[in-house]
């Protein structure tokens, strides 16, 4: 589990293809300071397992499904990533519960700068739209954020969107300050919303069974 509070900005130092997976090496002296083989580190929202480490880098394998589901499939040497170690029991939960299991990606549609802050609008895939609510939590590239606006329910699902407002600290301490329209980001919706949707679908399926048997 993670909290979506980024500890440092890491840099990709190597991307090595291994069949349909990739060995990703990232420089992040803070997160590797106490890292051990098998530890989990969130990389821009994607939970990866440490398989090798040096004094300031760690290497993890990224499987094909993760490459397909996230923006990690386009990573290159020099790219920056938001890094966070797994939360310790007893830590303060500064953000929200983040699993590091991304639901997919979104595209930056627009940015609008205010007095020291920035409003960013992202596309919202139809299957994720029910899971993103105004004032709810969302993780974008691993950063815990509050949804500040979301498109109306009557909006065409293909053009749905949501917005977040970024404070100066977020703009400077994470990669979100570098994002411009057209960029892709990793999205993880709130785990509680995903469970609720699953239960509602199962309840609907069970309720429909007697009607099917009566035919």
HELIX and SHEET records of a PDB file:
HELIX    1   1 UNK A   64  UNK A   69  1                                   6    
HELIX    2   2 UNK A   71  UNK A   74  5                                   4    
HELIX    3   3 UNK A  126  UNK A  129  1                                   4    
HELIX    4   4 UNK A  157  UNK A  159  5                                   3    
HELIX    5   5 UNK A  168  UNK A  173  1                                   6    
HELIX    6   6 UNK A  175  UNK A  178  5                                   4    
HELIX    7   7 UNK A  191  UNK A  213  1                                  23    
SHEET    1   A 7 UNK A   8  UNK A  18  0                                        
SHEET    2   A 7 UNK A  21  UNK A  27 -1                                        
SHEET    3   A 7 UNK A  57  UNK A  62 -1                                        
SHEET    4   A 7 UNK A  46  UNK A  53 -1                                        
SHEET    5   A 7 UNK A  40  UNK A  43 -1                                        
SHEET    6   A 7 UNK A  80  UNK A  85 -1                                        
SHEET    7   A 7 UNK A   8  UNK A  18 -1                                        
SHEET    1   B 7 UNK A 104  UNK A 113  0                                        
SHEET    2   B 7 UNK A 118  UNK A 123 -1                                        
SHEET    3   B 7 UNK A 161  UNK A 166 -1                                        
SHEET    4   B 7 UNK A 143  UNK A 150 -1                                        
SHEET    5   B 7 UNK A 137  UNK A 140 -1                                        
SHEET    6   B 7 UNK A 184  UNK A 189 -1                                        
SHEET    7   B 7 UNK A 104  UNK A 113 -1                                        
END                                                                             
